[in-house]
Amino acid sequence: MRKRSQHVVPHEEGWAVRGAGSRRATSVHQTQREAIDAGRQIARNQRTELFVHGRDGRIRERDSHGNDPFPPKG
């Protein structure tokens, strides 16, 4: 099974963590900070990337936890 990057996205109940390509949320949180913390933990465990989206849907932050020797900066 291929590991998927995690995305923090706006959700009708606050903020959600969702695996790339998935329609269902892995978890839903009241605040973006809670969702980022949860998404970061999943990304660390799976050694993937975390993408944080703003309310407008655009990626505003990226955090790599993979094996890439040259991870993206900021």
C-alpha positions as CSV (number, residue, x, y, z in Angstrom):
1,M,0.0,0.0,0.0
2,R,1.4,3.4,-1.0
3,K,1.6,6.0,1.7
4,R,-0.3,9.1,1.1
5,S,0.5,12.7,2.1
6,Q,-1.8,14.2,4.7
7,H,-3.8,17.4,4.1
8,V,-5.3,19.8,6.6
9,V,-8.4,21.3,5.0
10,P,-11.4,23.3,5.9
11,H,-14.4,21.2,7.0
12,E,-18.0,22.0,7.8
13,E,-17.3,21.2,11.5
14,G,-14.0,23.1,11.6
15,W,-10.8,21.5,10.1
16,A,-10.1,18.0,8.9
17,V,-7.1,15.8,8.2
18,R,-7.5,13.9,5.0
19,G,-5.2,11.5,3.1
20,A,-4.4,12.6,-0.4
21,G,-7.0,11.4,-2.8
22,S,-9.4,10.4,-0.1
23,R,-12.9,11.8,0.2
24,R,-13.3,10.9,3.8
25,A,-11.6,12.8,6.6
26,T,-9.2,10.8,8.8
27,S,-10.2,13.1,11.7
28,V,-12.1,16.3,12.3
29,H,-11.1,19.1,14.7
30,Q,-12.5,22.3,16.0
31,T,-9.4,24.4,15.3
32,Q,-6.8,24.4,12.5
33,R,-4.0,24.0,15.2
34,E,-5.6,20.8,16.5
35,A,-5.9,19.5,12.9
36,I,-2.2,20.4,12.1
37,D,-1.0,18.7,15.2
38,A,-2.9,15.5,14.4
39,G,-1.9,15.6,10.7
40,R,1.7,16.2,11.6
41,Q,1.7,13.1,13.9
42,I,0.2,10.9,11.1
43,A,2.7,12.3,8.6
44,R,5.6,11.5,11.0
45,N,4.3,8.0,11.6
46,Q,3.9,7.3,7.9
47,R,7.0,9.2,6.8
48,T,5.1,11.3,4.4
49,E,4.3,15.0,3.8
50,L,1.8,17.3,5.5
51,F,0.1,20.1,3.5
52,V,-1.8,22.8,5.3
53,H,-4.5,24.5,3.3
54,G,-6.0,27.9,4.2
55,R,-9.7,28.7,4.2
56,D,-9.4,29.5,0.5
57,G,-8.2,26.0,-0.3
58,R,-4.7,27.1,-1.3
59,I,-1.7,25.4,0.3
60,R,-0.1,27.8,2.8
61,E,2.4,25.4,4.5
62,R,4.2,22.2,3.7
63,D,6.1,19.9,6.1
64,S,8.1,16.8,4.9
65,H,8.6,13.8,7.2
66,G,9.7,11.4,4.5
67,N,13.1,9.9,3.5
68,D,13.8,12.7,1.1
69,P,17.4,13.9,1.7
70,F,16.5,17.3,0.3
71,P,13.1,18.1,1.8
72,P,11.2,21.2,0.6
73,K,11.8,24.3,2.7
74,G,8.8,26.3,4.0
